[in-house]
Amino acid sequence: MLDPVDRPSSGLTVRWTRVLLSPWSRLSLLVLVLVCAGIAVLVYEPQRFISAGWPQLSGGAAVVLFAAAYGVCTAAFVPRPLLNLAAGALFGTQLGLPAAIAGTVLGAGIAFGLGRFLGQEALRPLLRGRWLLAADGQLSQHGFRSMMAIRLFPGVPFQAANYCAAVSRMRWRPFLLATAIGTIPNTAAYVVAGSQAGSPTSPAFLIAMGFIVLTGAGAAALAWRKRHRLRPGPGPADEAPAEERIPEPVA
């Protein structure tokens, strides 16, 4: 005779699987990962390892290893300016800039993937309010252009932009491409400043620091002028119901 099927146990397994794979469970896992990453940065200070305790490697292997470490550190909330300065100090401008750009794209991709697979489904229903809906619409419909503007504006936190894009319907390709292109100017300025840190009065160092200040001020002015684009017009929720509208007097 056939053994009886354990239906209660099977049903309990299915329910637990649904709970563990539910949007809120994945969002809780994302929060846990981010908290652990932040604690690890505070305790171990990996940026010190990159700048001071770097392995004795040279050539392409050192650049690849640095780019990988840069990406992981960026995903763990290590400030990018410190990593860019370290790239310039360790490799100079020619090798430091490609390493920093590659690490930036890698770190952005890690954050985007975590936010997309662990947080998007739970957070999208919470997008309410004009500003949130407008930002979501911009990133979803004009992904490359919007992300390019965000990357060029140094006042927008790097990780915040990554997770906002992940929650939106923005696709992978425009996100990574806009990140790679849009971060070049400020990344290059920091890398040059890091490579010339031993000569703070040199023309290259002064030009790099001046570029950082000017681009920040210019991006802020542009964002102020274009701020009205994030204000959507009145939608159906803003219009009064038909029964509450005051009828116009008939002539």
CORFEN-V918804 format. One record per pair of residues at least 4 apart in sequence whose ideal C-beta (glycine too) atoms are under 7 Angstrom apart, sorted by sequence separation. I is the first residue (numbers start at 1). J is the second residue. If there is no record, write none. Layout:
I|J / I|J
This chain:
6|10 / 7|11 / 8|12 / 9|13 / 10|14 / 11|15 / 12|16 / 13|17 / 14|18 / 15|19 / 16|20 / 17|21 / 18|22 / 21|25 / 23|27 / 24|28 / 25|29 / 26|30 / 27|31 / 28|32 / 29|33 / 30|34 / 31|35 / 32|36 / 33|37 / 34|38 / 35|39 / 36|40 / 37|41 / 38|42 / 39|43 / 40|44 / 41|45 / 46|50 / 47|51 / 48|52 / 49|53 / 50|54 / 57|61 / 58|62 / 60|64 / 61|65 / 62|66 / 63|67 / 64|68 / 65|69 / 66|70 / 67|71 / 68|72 / 69|73 / 70|74 / 71|75 / 72|76 / 74|78 / 78|82 / 80|84 / 81|85 / 82|86 / 83|87 / 84|88 / 85|89 / 86|90 / 87|91 / 88|92 / 91|95 / 92|96 / 93|97 / 95|99 / 96|100 / 97|101 / 98|102 / 99|103 / 100|104 / 101|105 / 102|106 / 103|107 / 104|108 / 105|109 / 106|110 / 107|111 / 108|112 / 109|113 / 110|114 / 111|115 / 112|116 / 113|117 / 114|118 / 115|119 / 116|120 / 119|123 / 120|124 / 128|132 / 129|133 / 130|134 / 131|135 / 132|136 / 133|137 / 134|138 / 135|139 / 136|140 / 137|141 / 138|142 / 139|143 / 142|146 / 143|147 / 144|148 / 145|149 / 146|150 / 147|151 / 148|152 / 149|153 / 156|160 / 157|161 / 158|162 / 159|163 / 160|164 / 161|165 / 162|166 / 163|167 / 164|168 / 170|174 / 171|175 / 172|176 / 173|177 / 174|178 / 175|179 / 176|180 / 177|181 / 178|182 / 179|183 / 183|187 / 184|188 / 185|189 / 186|190 / 187|191 / 188|192 / 189|193 / 190|194 / 191|195 / 192|196 / 193|197 / 202|206 / 203|207 / 204|208 / 205|209 / 206|210 / 207|211 / 208|212 / 209|213 / 210|214 / 211|215 / 212|216 / 213|217 / 214|218 / 215|219 / 216|220 / 217|221 / 218|222 / 219|223 / 220|224 / 221|225 / 222|226 / 223|227 / 234|238 / 240|244 / 20|25 / 41|46 / 48|53 / 57|62 / 73|78 / 78|83 / 88|93 / 91|96 / 115|120 / 127|132 / 156|161 / 165|170 / 170|175 / 200|205 / 234|239 / 240|245 / 19|25 / 74|80 / 90|96 / 127|133 / 150|156 / 196|202 / 199|205 / 139|146 / 57|65 / 88|96 / 91|99 / 138|146 / 196|204 / 74|83 / 87|96 / 127|136 / 196|205 / 73|83 / 165|175 / 150|161 / 87|99 / 192|204 / 193|205 / 70|83 / 87|100 / 193|208 / 84|100 / 192|208 / 193|209 / 83|100 / 147|165 / 50|69 / 189|208 / 83|103 / 66|87 / 189|211 / 50|73 / 189|212 / 66|90 / 80|104 / 139|164 / 47|73 / 139|165 / 186|212 / 46|73 / 143|170 / 147|174 / 151|178 / 63|91 / 140|168 / 143|171 / 147|175 / 151|179 / 70|99 / 74|103 / 135|164 / 139|168 / 140|169 / 186|215 / 70|100 / 74|104 / 140|170 / 144|174 / 148|178 / 152|182 / 185|215 / 47|78 / 139|170 / 143|174 / 147|178 / 151|182 / 46|78 / 63|95 / 67|99 / 71|103 / 75|107 / 136|168 / 143|175 / 147|179 / 151|183 / 154|186 / 50|83 / 66|99 / 70|103 / 74|107 / 144|177 / 148|181 / 152|185 / 144|178 / 148|182 / 41|76 / 47|82 / 51|86 / 63|98 / 67|102 / 71|106 / 75|110 / 147|182 / 40|76 / 41|77 / 47|83 / 50|86 / 54|90 / 63|99 / 67|103 / 71|107 / 75|111 / 41|78 / 70|107 / 37|75 / 51|89 / 68|106 / 37|76 / 38|77 / 47|86 / 67|106 / 71|110 / 37|77 / 124|167 / 123|167 / 120|166 / 115|162 / 119|166 / 120|167 / 111|159 / 115|163 / 119|167 / 112|162 / 116|166 / 111|162 / 115|166 / 111|163 / 115|167 / 112|165 / 108|162 / 112|166 / 154|215 / 155|216 / 154|216 / 112|175 / 155|219 / 154|219 / 155|220 / 153|219 / 109|176 / 152|219 / 108|176 / 153|223 / 105|176 / 108|179 / 105|179 / 104|179 / 105|180 / 80|158 / 101|180 / 104|183 / 33|114 / 77|159 / 101|183 / 101|184 / 104|187 / 30|114 / 101|187 / 100|187 / 30|118 / 29|118 / 30|119 / 97|187 / 27|118 / 97|188 / 100|191 / 26|118 / 27|119 / 138|230 / 97|191 / 27|122 / 96|191 / 135|230 / 26|122 / 27|123 / 134|230 / 134|231 / 23|121 / 24|122 / 93|191 / 96|194 / 134|232 / 23|122 / 93|192 / 96|195 / 131|230 / 133|232 / 130|231 / 88|190 / 93|195 / 130|232 / 84|187 / 88|191 / 92|195 / 87|191 / 88|192 / 85|190 / 88|193 / 89|194 / 84|190 / 88|194 / 89|195 / 84|191 / 87|194 / 88|195 / 85|193 / 86|194 / 89|197 / 81|190 / 85|194 / 84|194 / 85|197
